[in-house]
């Protein structure tokens, strides 16, 4: 069965980014969403994309584009008296 969806630009960008983060095409991602909503997702794990290096993994992680603030706090440990 073929279905045509007319998505607004914002929804399309969001779905495309989520698909890219999972390492799948937009079509595959939408198939997963529809199957899950239809109760057909089951417990079968989808094969995960393999990355060649840490940089690729971080750039293509599920959190890519999530605008997470991962800044390190400037709170340093207190000195310990060992004497």
N, C-alpha and C positions, 0 to 999 in steps of 0.2 A: 504494500500500500504506500502510495506517495502522498505527502501532505505538504502544502506550501504555507509557510508562516511569513507574515509581514511584521518584522520587529522594528521598533524605533532604534535609532542609532545608539542611544545609551545602553539599551538592553543588549544589543548585538555586541557592542564593545565589551561589556561585562561578561557575557557568555563566552566570547572568543578568548578573553584573558583567562577565564577559569579552565577552558579546554586546553589552552596552551600550558597552563601551570600543571595540568595532569599529564601532559605529553601526548594528547590525543587531538584529533581533528574536531572541529565544531560539530560535524555530523555525528561522530562517535559519541561525543559528550551529550548531545541531545538524545541520542538513542538510549544512553544510560539513564538520563533523567526520566524519560518516558517509561522505560522498563521499570524503574523504581516506583514511579507513581502508579503503574499498573499492577504492582505487587509481584513482578517477575524477576526482580534483581537477584533473589536467592542469596546464598552465602558464598558463591563462587567469587574468588578474588580475581580482579583484572590484572593482567601482567603489567608490571611496572617498567617504565622506561629506564634503561641503564645509561649512566652518565660516565664520560671519559675522565672527568676531573672534578674537583671540588667547585671550581668556578661555574661550570655548567650546571651542577646540582643546585647551587645557590641562586643562580640567575633563573632557573626553571622550576624552582620549588613551588609548592602550593601557596606559599606566602608571598611570592613575587608580585609586586604591585599592590600589596595590602597596606602600604604606608605605615608599617610598624615602627614605633620609636624604640630602637634598641640601644640608645645611648647609655654609656656606662655612668652610673652616679659618681660624683666626685667625693664620696664618703670613704675616707681611708681608714684602715684599722688603727685602733689606739695602741700606743706602745705597751709592751708587757714587761713588768719588773721581774726578772729571773733571779734576783739576788736575795 
